[in-house]
Amino acid sequence: MAMSGGSGETAGGGKAIADINVTPMVDIMLVLLIIFMVVTPLLQKGVSVDLAKTKNPREMREADRDDAIIVAVTRDGNIFLHDEKLTKDRLNEKIKDLLQNRIDKTVYVRSDRRAKYGEVVDVVDIVRASGVDALGLLTAKADSTSQSQ
């Protein structure tokens, strides 16, 4: 915005300048963009795995809740309960402890698509032996273009 002198004159020979200074708005938007870029990867729960892709996955919105119990199996056979790396022996007792006072006794398993089948089956058996009511296997939706080959 232009500022006039004290005598009532406007800049530019009697015409008022009505331009908006967008520099502060651009500065704020860039700061917000940087904040979102930094925070977004931190929002992922648990360990990052490359999920198996299926054509018709069933939505499991309950797995996105903050109190959902998620077990992840990585491609090298490591087992994680949320962010904590566990052995197969400790997995059973940790899940039993988490399920002890819960009404919803559902556990979700996220497996890397390159994980050994036997490792995933062992984890599923351990989870089922822990006293769960329901077990969900989390997958990703396959692209229709890549499946048409």
Backbone as CSV, one residue per row, in Angstrom:
resi,resn,N_x,N_y,N_z,CA_x,CA_y,CA_z,C_x,C_y,C_z
1,MET,0.841,-1.162,0.000,0.000,0.000,0.000,0.888,1.226,0.000
2,ALA,0.446,2.198,-0.689,1.221,3.437,-0.743,0.821,4.327,0.412
3,MET,1.765,5.054,0.864,1.489,5.995,1.948,1.551,7.396,1.367
4,SER,0.654,8.201,1.784,0.639,9.567,1.257,1.395,10.492,2.200
5,GLY,1.749,11.621,1.655,2.379,12.640,2.479,1.348,13.242,3.417
6,GLY,1.725,14.078,4.276,0.829,14.649,5.263,-0.152,15.653,4.697
7,SER,0.008,16.084,3.471,-0.851,17.142,2.935,-2.067,16.625,2.184
8,GLY,-2.373,15.323,2.258,-3.547,14.780,1.608,-3.306,14.377,0.168
9,GLU,-2.097,14.464,-0.333,-1.793,14.061,-1.695,-1.574,12.556,-1.743
10,THR,-1.886,11.954,-2.881,-1.644,10.523,-3.062,-0.484,10.343,-4.008
11,ALA,0.124,9.179,-3.945,1.277,8.902,-4.800,0.799,8.715,-6.237
12,GLY,1.612,9.016,-7.196,1.310,8.796,-8.599,0.456,9.880,-9.205
13,GLY,0.583,11.078,-8.761,-0.119,12.191,-9.368,-1.606,12.217,-9.075
14,GLY,-2.030,11.953,-7.847,-3.415,12.087,-7.472,-4.201,10.794,-7.478
15,LYS,-3.615,9.657,-7.879,-4.329,8.380,-7.897,-3.838,7.503,-6.739
16,ALA,-4.760,6.850,-6.067,-4.405,5.962,-4.961,-3.932,4.619,-5.511
17,ILE,-2.955,4.012,-4.854,-2.457,2.691,-5.246,-3.185,1.655,-4.389
18,ALA,-3.860,0.744,-5.044,-4.675,-0.243,-4.337,-4.074,-1.645,-4.429
19,ASP,-2.777,-1.765,-4.572,-2.132,-3.081,-4.653,-2.010,-3.693,-3.258
20,ILE,-2.171,-4.999,-3.210,-2.032,-5.723,-1.953,-0.610,-6.273,-1.874
21,ASN,0.009,-6.102,-0.749,1.347,-6.622,-0.544,1.230,-8.093,-0.141
22,VAL,1.566,-9.014,-1.041,1.398,-10.448,-0.789,2.655,-11.093,-0.215
23,THR,3.716,-10.362,-0.067,4.962,-10.935,0.441,4.798,-11.581,1.814
24,PRO,4.137,-10.951,2.791,3.967,-11.633,4.086,3.142,-12.913,3.974
25,MET,2.131,-12.924,3.109,1.325,-14.129,2.941,2.149,-15.251,2.319
26,VAL,2.976,-14.931,1.348,3.833,-15.941,0.723,4.822,-16.484,1.738
27,ASP,5.371,-15.630,2.566,6.302,-16.075,3.608,5.627,-17.064,4.558
28,ILE,4.415,-16.756,4.979,3.693,-17.640,5.891,3.376,-18.974,5.216
29,MET,2.961,-18.925,3.957,2.621,-20.160,3.240,3.856,-21.049,3.061
30,LEU,4.994,-20.463,2.796,6.217,-21.256,2.650,6.626,-21.900,3.976
31,VAL,6.478,-21.163,5.059,6.789,-21.735,6.376,5.851,-22.891,6.686
32,LEU,4.556,-22.723,6.404,3.603,-23.812,6.636,3.909,-25.020,5.767
33,LEU,4.287,-24.789,4.526,4.648,-25.886,3.629,5.829,-26.669,4.180
34,ILE,6.833,-25.986,4.653,8.008,-26.659,5.223,7.626,-27.446,6.467
35,ILE,6.785,-26.875,7.312,6.342,-27.585,8.522,5.608,-28.865,8.149
36,PHE,4.687,-28.789,7.192,3.949,-29.983,6.783,4.861,-31.025,6.143
37,MET,5.866,-30.584,5.400,6.795,-31.536,4.782,7.618,-32.272,5.836
38,VAL,7.934,-31.606,6.913,8.720,-32.234,7.974,7.853,-33.147,8.832
39,VAL,6.627,-32.747,9.112,5.765,-33.482,10.036,5.105,-34.696,9.387
40,THR,4.785,-34.649,8.119,4.036,-35.715,7.455,4.692,-37.089,7.580
41,PRO,5.982,-37.258,7.372,6.554,-38.602,7.548,6.474,-39.115,8.983
42,LEU,6.372,-38.218,9.947,6.308,-38.627,11.342,4.930,-39.139,11.735
43,LEU,3.925,-38.906,10.908,2.566,-39.314,11.227,2.326,-40.794,11.008
44,GLN,3.204,-41.467,10.284,3.029,-42.887,10.028,3.226,-43.661,11.319
45,LYS,2.310,-44.585,11.569,2.390,-45.374,12.784,3.221,-46.621,12.533
46,GLY,4.051,-46.932,13.477,4.802,-48.168,13.392,5.928,-48.112,12.380
47,VAL,6.333,-49.291,11.968,7.468,-49.459,11.074,6.976,-49.430,9.629
48,SER,7.764,-48.848,8.763,7.406,-48.772,7.358,7.688,-50.106,6.672
49,VAL,6.655,-50.669,6.055,6.807,-51.901,5.281,6.135,-51.713,3.937
50,ASP,6.601,-52.453,2.947,6.009,-52.434,1.612,4.903,-53.489,1.597
51,LEU,3.662,-53.056,1.770,2.542,-53.981,1.923,2.271,-54.745,0.632
52,ALA,1.754,-55.960,0.797,1.309,-56.744,-0.339,0.126,-56.039,-0.983
53,LYS,0.011,-56.157,-2.296,-1.069,-55.482,-3.014,-2.139,-56.500,-3.404
54,THR,-3.400,-56.116,-3.189,-4.524,-56.972,-3.556,-5.503,-56.189,-4.410
55,LYS,-6.296,-56.905,-5.203,-7.256,-56.250,-6.089,-8.463,-55.721,-5.333
56,ASN,-8.960,-56.469,-4.375,-10.175,-56.095,-3.655,-9.953,-56.100,-2.145
57,PRO,-9.171,-55.158,-1.646,-8.964,-55.143,-0.195,-10.208,-54.652,0.531
58,ARG,-10.365,-55.111,1.748,-11.464,-54.652,2.592,-10.941,-53.520,3.473
59,GLU,-11.685,-52.434,3.563,-11.239,-51.309,4.371,-11.296,-51.659,5.848
60,MET,-10.241,-51.340,6.567,-10.171,-51.556,8.005,-9.806,-50.232,8.656
61,ARG,-10.795,-49.373,8.798,-10.562,-48.045,9.369,-10.169,-48.123,10.837
62,GLU,-10.517,-49.199,11.490,-10.173,-49.347,12.905,-8.661,-49.428,13.094
63,ALA,-7.938,-49.844,12.071,-6.482,-49.958,12.175,-5.809,-48.587,12.233
64,ASP,-6.522,-47.542,11.841,-5.956,-46.192,11.863,-6.116,-45.504,13.210
65,ARG,-6.840,-46.114,14.118,-7.029,-45.496,15.436,-5.713,-45.473,16.203
66,ASP,-5.639,-44.560,17.160,-4.412,-44.428,17.947,-4.173,-45.618,18.856
67,ASP,-5.234,-46.276,19.315,-5.071,-47.386,20.248,-5.078,-48.755,19.559
68,ALA,-5.005,-48.793,18.236,-4.992,-50.063,17.509,-3.668,-50.795,17.757
69,ILE,-3.761,-52.117,17.878,-2.568,-52.947,18.083,-2.118,-53.445,16.719
70,ILE,-0.935,-53.011,16.303,-0.421,-53.353,14.980,0.933,-54.036,15.121
71,VAL,1.024,-55.228,14.537,2.272,-55.991,14.516,2.802,-55.933,13.087
72,ALA,4.063,-55.588,12.926,4.668,-55.487,11.596,5.764,-56.539,11.450
73,VAL,5.811,-57.141,10.267,6.865,-58.099,9.926,7.617,-57.511,8.744
74,THR,8.914,-57.255,8.926,9.717,-56.672,7.850,10.236,-57.773,6.943
75,ARG,10.814,-57.368,5.827,11.277,-58.378,4.861,12.449,-59.201,5.384
76,ASP,13.197,-58.663,6.327,14.303,-59.449,6.886,13.887,-60.252,8.118
77,GLY,12.579,-60.334,8.387,12.078,-61.192,9.452,11.978,-60.545,10.820
78,ASN,12.262,-59.263,10.938,12.126,-58.576,12.227,10.655,-58.358,12.541
79,ILE,10.325,-58.433,13.817,8.945,-58.277,14.272,8.875,-57.028,15.138
80,PHE,7.895,-56.173,14.845,7.712,-54.938,15.593,6.283,-54.868,16.098
81,LEU,6.141,-54.501,17.359,4.840,-54.183,17.926,4.836,-52.678,18.096
82,HIS,4.085,-51.990,17.256,4.137,-50.536,17.108,5.549,-50.163,16.676
83,ASP,6.366,-49.555,17.499,7.742,-49.197,17.123,8.780,-50.037,17.846
84,GLU,8.343,-50.955,18.659,9.247,-51.736,19.502,9.591,-53.061,18.834
85,LYS,10.882,-53.299,18.651,11.336,-54.552,18.050,11.279,-55.662,19.099
86,LEU,10.674,-56.786,18.716,10.487,-57.899,19.641,10.932,-59.209,19.021
87,THR,11.165,-60.181,19.892,11.365,-61.547,19.432,10.018,-62.260,19.459
88,LYS,9.959,-63.434,18.865,8.699,-64.187,18.828,8.249,-64.570,20.238
89,ASP,9.201,-64.864,21.115,8.858,-65.248,22.488,8.202,-64.088,23.247
90,ARG,8.712,-62.884,23.081,8.183,-61.728,23.803,6.890,-61.200,23.189
91,LEU,6.665,-61.491,21.910,5.474,-60.989,21.232,4.199,-61.499,21.894
92,ASN,4.172,-62.772,22.228,2.992,-63.387,22.842,2.622,-62.685,24.147
93,GLU,3.588,-62.510,25.035,3.280,-61.894,26.333,2.935,-60.412,26.208
94,LYS,3.571,-59.690,25.263,3.251,-58.269,25.081,1.823,-58.084,24.568
95,ILE,1.404,-58.940,23.641,0.039,-58.832,23.119,-0.962,-59.197,24.209
96,LYS,-0.663,-60.222,24.999,-1.560,-60.578,26.103,-1.711,-59.423,27.078
97,ASP,-0.611,-58.730,27.374,-0.667,-57.574,28.278,-1.528,-56.450,27.692
98,LEU,-1.376,-56.200,26.387,-2.149,-55.132,25.756,-3.640,-55.465,25.670
99,LEU,-3.966,-56.731,25.491,-5.367,-57.147,25.335,-6.085,-57.358,26.657
100,GLN,-5.357,-57.380,27.746,-5.906,-57.763,29.043,-7.145,-56.961,29.442
101,ASN,-7.113,-55.661,29.326,-8.224,-54.818,29.784,-8.980,-54.155,28.636
102,ARG,-8.942,-54.745,27.464,-9.602,-54.156,26.304,-10.887,-54.892,25.971
103,ILE,-11.845,-54.146,25.483,-13.093,-54.752,25.010,-12.896,-55.266,23.582
104,ASP,-12.312,-54.423,22.729,-12.044,-54.797,21.339,-10.696,-55.506,21.275
105,LYS,-10.729,-56.801,21.101,-9.495,-57.592,21.082,-9.125,-57.945,19.648
106,THR,-8.863,-56.887,18.860,-8.472,-57.055,17.463,-7.018,-56.647,17.311
107,VAL,-6.252,-57.465,16.590,-4.852,-57.171,16.302,-4.690,-57.163,14.786
108,TYR,-3.916,-56.213,14.290,-3.670,-56.079,12.853,-2.222,-56.438,12.561
109,VAL,-2.005,-57.168,11.473,-0.665,-57.579,11.062,-0.350,-56.897,9.737
110,ARG,0.764,-56.159,9.733,1.287,-55.538,8.509,2.534,-56.302,8.125
111,SER,2.531,-56.854,6.942,3.657,-57.657,6.513,4.240,-57.083,5.231
112,ASP,5.552,-57.071,5.155,6.211,-56.674,3.920,5.932,-57.745,2.868
113,ARG,5.716,-57.327,1.640,5.378,-58.305,0.603,6.545,-59.224,0.260
114,ARG,7.749,-58.850,0.640,8.919,-59.702,0.396,9.332,-60.508,1.627
115,ALA,8.530,-60.440,2.679,8.824,-61.229,3.885,8.585,-62.703,3.583
116,LYS,9.323,-63.552,4.272,9.146,-64.984,4.076,7.784,-65.421,4.596
117,TYR,7.128,-66.238,3.827,5.789,-66.695,4.167,5.768,-67.374,5.536
118,GLY,6.767,-68.179,5.828,6.827,-68.892,7.105,6.913,-67.949,8.290
119,GLU,7.648,-66.848,8.131,7.765,-65.859,9.214,6.411,-65.210,9.506
120,VAL,5.683,-64.886,8.454,4.376,-64.247,8.630,3.391,-65.228,9.266
121,VAL,3.422,-66.478,8.845,2.532,-67.493,9.422,2.850,-67.694,10.899
122,ASP,4.129,-67.704,11.252,4.513,-67.840,12.664,3.968,-66.675,13.498
123,VAL,4.061,-65.460,12.969,3.553,-64.290,13.691,2.035,-64.384,13.833
124,VAL,1.341,-64.785,12.779,-0.114,-64.923,12.844,-0.488,-65.976,13.890
125,ASP,0.234,-67.086,13.937,-0.042,-68.119,14.942,0.176,-67.601,16.359
126,ILE,1.249,-66.848,16.561,1.529,-66.281,17.885,0.429,-65.310,18.287
127,VAL,0.006,-64.467,17.358,-1.045,-63.495,17.656,-2.350,-64.212,17.993
128,ARG,-2.703,-65.230,17.226,-3.949,-65.962,17.485,-3.895,-66.697,18.814
129,ALA,-2.713,-67.171,19.195,-2.567,-67.870,20.472,-2.601,-66.908,21.658
130,SER,-2.509,-65.617,21.403,-2.501,-64.620,22.477,-3.892,-64.282,22.982
131,GLY,-4.914,-64.824,22.366,-6.273,-64.590,22.827,-7.003,-63.469,22.125
132,VAL,-6.706,-63.239,20.851,-7.400,-62.191,20.108,-8.760,-62.705,19.642
133,ASP,-9.703,-61.773,19.487,-11.012,-62.122,18.934,-11.000,-62.056,17.415
134,ALA,-10.266,-61.103,16.873,-10.204,-60.927,15.422,-8.783,-60.544,15.025
135,LEU,-8.408,-60.978,13.836,-7.074,-60.702,13.308,-7.247,-60.087,11.928
136,GLY,-6.627,-58.931,11.706,-6.711,-58.277,10.401,-5.360,-58.275,9.726
137,LEU,-5.352,-58.637,8.450,-4.129,-58.588,7.651,-4.207,-57.355,6.764
138,LEU,-3.324,-56.406,6.972,-3.366,-55.138,6.255,-2.641,-55.258,4.922
139,THR,-3.295,-54.797,3.860,-2.722,-54.818,2.517,-2.964,-53.471,1.861
140,ALA,-2.380,-53.279,0.684,-2.583,-52.067,-0.092,-3.379,-52.419,-1.346
141,LYS,-4.097,-51.447,-1.870,-4.875,-51.663,-3.095,-3.952,-51.650,-4.291
142,ALA,-4.098,-52.650,-5.155,-3.279,-52.746,-6.350,-3.781,-51.783,-7.416
143,ASP,-2.858,-51.228,-8.194,-3.255,-50.377,-9.308,-3.882,-51.235,-10.389
144,SER,-4.940,-50.749,-10.997,-5.600,-51.527,-12.049,-4.757,-51.574,-13.309
145,THR,-3.884,-50.584,-13.528,-3.052,-50.563,-14.727,-1.943,-51.592,-14.649
146,SER,-1.384,-51.813,-13.452,-0.286,-52.772,-13.334,-0.778,-54.200,-13.325
147,GLN,-2.059,-54.442,-13.027,-2.599,-55.791,-12.970,-3.105,-56.288,-14.316
148,SER,-3.213,-55.415,-15.304,-3.795,-55.815,-16.584,-2.792,-56.505,-17.497
149,GLN,-1.561,-56.644,-17.089,-0.557,-57.271,-17.944,-0.630,-58.764,-17.916
